């Protein structure tokens, strides 16, 4: 971190992180149910886990059924499948003009799809072809029954909170900006040593945490990496940010639940070289002497629902709670 002329650490005194972006009305208190969104002759983008043969096969079959129902289908280059009448686009242009994105895979594939379509405000509906699959709406065995409704774009839209992430260098200049749906994890670059991370919450120096990493997660991400590190499960209807240490080497190893209106800063201490991983899909280097600012994102991810979403029923089913 930079120091002033007297050598003081600005994190512990005068450092004032910027205020978070204004939160759009309607989703301050958790996900907002926008309502049914029927579209006549929908244009659907199909995103596939290209590394799985059964996912590519399912995409070909689903595309044919959706076309028979009157939908126009767009594929994403690099997913490893093709079918008659399916236009293939580069990932950077994939979202243009889409009414809905249909994802065949697991949570990771859905996160990749969300990264392509979020800024275009395209809803995402997942079909679970993975193992756990918290985010997908449809199980594989229910896909055939769901296809006619997907072809019409007949889904309810639920908005999920995201994180806005800015990486700054030792002079306070932004070197990278991005976002995450599940989590932003500030991690050590070298596996042979832990790192010390200075955490500031709402402008107040909170703690120096020696650990392998700290995870900053949304309620949606509370069932992902943060959960495996011992964090709590939060309903997505709760507006909060979780800060969870990974393998903490101090007496403090618990999750802190933070008001999303309070800016969060994580700064690697001296000789702690770090990167920040965003939903496991993007990694950004934190410059020496730099820091990471995390706040509530200004743009949510829109998940498509075919029925009323029961979060606790899903937790019960996915974790085999009886």
C-alpha positions in Angstrom: 0.0 0.0 0.0 1.1 3.6 -0.5 2.2 5.7 2.5 2.1 9.4 3.1 5.1 11.6 3.8 5.2 10.5 7.5 5.1 6.8 6.5 1.6 6.2 7.8 -0.6 3.4 6.3 -3.6 5.1 4.6 -5.7 2.0 5.2 -5.4 2.6 9.0 -6.1 6.3 8.8 -7.1 8.6 6.0 -7.8 6.1 3.2 -11.4 6.6 2.0 -12.6 4.1 -0.6 -15.1 5.5 -3.1 -18.8 5.1 -2.4 -20.4 2.2 -4.2 -22.4 2.8 -7.3 -26.1 3.7 -6.9 -28.2 0.6 -6.5 -31.0 0.3 -9.1 -34.4 0.7 -7.5 -36.3 -2.6 -7.1 -33.5 -4.9 -6.1 -32.0 -3.3 -3.0 -33.3 -6.1 -0.7 -32.4 -9.2 -2.7 -33.6 -10.7 -6.0 -36.4 -8.9 -7.7 -39.1 -11.0 -9.5 -39.7 -9.0 -12.7 -42.5 -11.2 -13.9 -43.4 -13.4 -16.8 -41.6 -12.4 -20.0 -43.3 -14.1 -23.0 -41.7 -13.5 -26.4 -43.1 -14.5 -29.7 -40.6 -16.2 -32.0 -37.8 -15.9 -29.5 -34.1 -15.7 -30.4 -32.3 -18.0 -28.1 -28.6 -18.3 -27.5 -27.4 -21.8 -26.5 -24.2 -22.1 -24.4 -22.7 -25.6 -23.9 -20.1 -27.2 -21.7 -18.0 -28.1 -24.7 -15.8 -30.6 -22.9 -18.7 -33.0 -22.3 -20.0 -35.2 -25.2 -23.4 -35.6 -23.7 -23.8 -31.8 -23.4 -22.9 -31.3 -27.0 -25.4 -34.0 -28.0 -28.1 -32.4 -25.8 -27.5 -29.1 -27.5 -28.0 -30.5 -31.0 -31.2 -32.2 -29.9 -32.5 -29.1 -28.0 -31.7 -26.8 -30.9 -33.8 -29.0 -33.3 -36.7 -29.0 -30.9 -36.6 -25.3 -30.3 -36.4 -24.5 -34.0 -39.5 -26.8 -34.5 -41.2 -24.6 -32.0 -40.4 -21.5 -34.0 -37.3 -20.2 -32.1 -34.2 -18.8 -33.8 -31.0 -20.4 -32.3 -27.6 -18.9 -31.9 -24.5 -20.8 -30.8 -21.2 -19.6 -29.2 -18.0 -20.2 -31.1 -15.7 -22.5 -29.2 -18.4 -24.6 -27.6 -17.7 -27.5 -30.0 -21.2 -28.2 -31.4 -23.1 -27.2 -34.5 -26.5 -27.9 -36.1 -28.4 -27.0 -39.2 -29.7 -23.4 -39.1 -27.7 -22.4 -36.0 -25.7 -19.2 -36.4 -22.4 -19.2 -34.5 -21.1 -16.0 -32.9 -17.9 -15.0 -31.2 -18.4 -14.7 -27.4 -18.0 -10.9 -27.5 -21.0 -10.6 -29.9 -23.0 -13.5 -28.5 -25.6 -11.5 -26.6 -26.7 -9.2 -29.5 -30.4 -9.3 -30.0 -31.0 -12.4 -27.8 -34.2 -12.8 -25.8 -32.9 -15.6 -23.7 -29.7 -17.6 -23.1 -30.1 -21.4 -22.5 -27.1 -23.0 -20.8 -26.4 -26.7 -21.0 -23.9 -27.6 -18.3 -23.3 -26.9 -14.6 -22.7 -23.8 -12.5 -19.4 -23.0 -14.2 -21.0 -23.0 -17.7 -23.8 -20.8 -16.4 -21.3 -18.3 -14.9 -19.5 -18.2 -18.3 -22.8 -17.5 -20.0 -23.8 -14.8 -17.5 -20.5 -13.1 -18.2 -21.3 -12.9 -21.9 -24.9 -11.6 -21.6 -25.2 -9.6 -18.3 -24.5 -6.2 -19.8 -27.1 -6.8 -22.5 -29.6 -7.7 -19.8 -30.4 -11.1 -21.3 -31.9 -13.6 -18.9 -30.1 -16.9 -18.4 -31.8 -20.3 -17.9 -29.6 -23.2 -16.9 -30.1 -26.9 -17.6 -28.1 -29.0 -15.1 -25.8 -31.5 -16.8 -23.2 -31.2 -14.0 -23.0 -32.8 -10.6 -24.3 -30.3 -8.0 -25.7 -27.5 -10.1 -27.1 -24.8 -7.7 -27.7 -22.2 -10.4 -29.4 -24.1 -13.2 -33.2 -24.0 -13.2 -33.9 -27.3 -15.1 -32.7 -30.8 -14.5 -31.7 -32.7 -17.6 -34.6 -35.2 -17.3 -37.1 -32.2 -17.4 -35.6 -30.5 -20.4 -37.9 -32.0 -23.1 -41.0 -30.7 -21.2 -39.5 -27.3 -20.8 -38.4 -26.7 -24.4 -41.7 -25.3 -25.7 -41.9 -22.7 -23.0 -38.2 -21.8 -23.6 -39.0 -21.4 -27.3 -41.6 -18.8 -26.4 -39.3 -17.1 -23.9 -42.0 -17.8 -21.3 -39.9 -17.4 -18.2 -40.0 -15.4 -15.0 -37.0 -13.2 -14.4 -35.2 -13.1 -11.1 -32.4 -10.5 -10.6 -29.3 -11.6 -8.6 -26.9 -9.2 -6.9 -23.4 -9.0 -8.3 -20.0 -7.6 -7.1 -18.1 -4.7 -8.7 -14.3 -5.1 -8.5 -11.6 -2.5 -9.1 -7.9 -3.3 -8.8 -5.6 -0.3 -8.1 -1.8 0.1 -8.2 0.3 1.7 -5.5 -0.6 5.2 -6.8 -4.3 4.5 -6.6 -4.7 4.2 -10.4 -7.2 1.6 -11.6 -5.4 -1.2 -13.5 -8.5 -3.4 -14.0 -12.2 -3.4 -13.4 -14.6 -6.4 -13.5 -17.4 -8.1 -11.7 -18.6 -11.4 -10.2 -21.8 -13.2 -9.5 -20.6 -15.7 -7.0 -17.3 -14.5 -5.5 -14.1 -12.5 -5.8 -11.3 -14.4 -4.2 -8.0 -12.5 -3.3 -5.4 -15.3 -3.3 -1.7 -15.9 -3.0 0.2 -16.2 -6.3 2.8 -18.6 -4.9 1.6 -21.9 -3.3 4.6 -22.2 -1.0 3.7 -19.2 1.3 0.6 -17.6 2.7 -0.3 -13.9 2.4 -1.2 -11.2 4.8 -4.3 -9.2 3.7 -5.3 -5.9 5.2 -9.1 -5.6 5.2 -10.9 -2.2 5.4 -14.7 -2.1 5.8 -16.7 1.1 5.3 -13.5 3.2 5.6 -12.5 1.5 8.9 -9.4 -0.6 9.2 -10.8 -4.0 10.3 -8.1 -6.7 10.4 -4.9 -8.1 9.0 -5.7 -11.7 8.0 -2.8 -14.1 7.3 -4.3 -16.8 5.1 -4.2 -18.6 1.8 -7.0 -16.2 0.5 -10.0 -14.3 1.5 -13.3 -14.8 -0.4 -15.7 -11.9 -0.9 -19.0 -13.5 -1.9 -22.6 -12.6 -2.7 -25.6 -14.6 -1.2 -25.7 -16.5 -4.5 -22.1 -17.4 -4.0 -22.6 -18.5 -0.4 -23.2 -22.1 -1.6 -20.1 -22.1 -3.7 -16.4 -21.5 -2.8 -17.3 -19.6 0.4 -19.3 -22.6 1.7 -16.4 -25.0 1.1 -14.3 -22.6 3.2 -16.7 -22.8 6.1 -18.9 -19.8 5.4 -22.7 -19.7 6.0 -25.5 -20.3 3.5 -27.5 -17.1 2.8 -30.8 -16.9 1.0 -30.4 -14.8 -2.2 -33.3 -12.6 -0.8 -30.8 -11.2 1.7 -28.8 -8.2 0.6 -25.3 -8.8 2.1 -21.6 -9.4 1.2 -19.7 -12.2 2.9 -16.0 -12.0 3.8 -14.5 -15.5 4.5 -10.9 -16.3 5.2 -9.4 -19.5 3.6 -7.0 -21.4 5.9 -6.5 -18.5 8.2 -3.4 -18.6 10.3 -4.9 -16.5 13.2 -7.5 -16.9 15.9 -9.9 -15.1 13.6 -11.2 -17.5 11.0 -14.9 -16.7 10.8 -17.0 -15.1 8.1 -18.0 -11.5 8.4 -21.4 -10.4 6.9 -21.2 -6.9 5.5 -23.8 -4.4 4.5 -23.5 -4.0 0.7 -23.5 -0.2 1.1 -20.2 -0.4 3.0 -17.2 -0.4 0.5 -14.7 -3.2 1.1 -11.0 -2.9 0.5 -8.5 -5.9 0.6 -4.8 -4.9 0.4 -2.0 -7.4 0.3 0.6 -6.4 3.0 4.3 -6.0 2.2 5.8 -9.0 0.3 2.4 -10.6 -0.2 1.9 -11.1 -3.9 -1.7 -11.8 -4.9 -4.2 -12.2 -7.6 -8.0 -11.9 -7.6 -10.1 -14.7 -9.1 -13.6 -13.8 -10.3 -16.1 -16.7 -10.3 -13.2 -18.9 -11.4 -13.5 -17.5 -14.9 -11.1 -14.6 -14.8 -7.9 -13.8 -12.8 -6.4 -10.3 -12.3 -3.0 -9.6 -10.9 -2.9 -7.2 -7.9 0.1 -4.9 -8.4 2.8 -4.7 -5.7 1.6 -2.1 -3.2 -1.8 -2.1 -4.8 -5.2 -3.1 -3.5 -8.7 -4.4 -4.4 -12.0 -2.5 -4.0 -15.2 -4.5 -3.9 -18.7 -3.1 -3.8 -22.2 -4.0 -4.8 -22.5 -4.2 -8.6 -24.7 -1.8 -10.5 -26.0 -4.5 -12.9 -27.6 -7.7 -11.7 -27.6 -11.1 -13.4 -31.0 -12.1 -14.6 -31.9 -15.8 -14.0 -34.9 -17.2 -15.9 -37.4 -19.3 -13.9 -40.1 -21.7 -15.1 -41.7 -21.9 -11.6 -41.6 -20.3 -8.2 -38.1 -20.6 -6.9 -37.8 -22.3 -3.4 -34.2 -21.7 -2.2 -34.5 -23.9 0.9 -36.0 -26.8 -1.1 -33.0 -26.5 -3.5 -30.5 -26.5 -0.6 -32.2 -29.5 0.9 -32.1 -31.4 -2.4 -28.6 -30.5 -3.4 -27.1 -31.3 0.0 -29.3 -34.4 0.5 -30.7 -33.1 3.8 -33.3 -35.4 5.2 
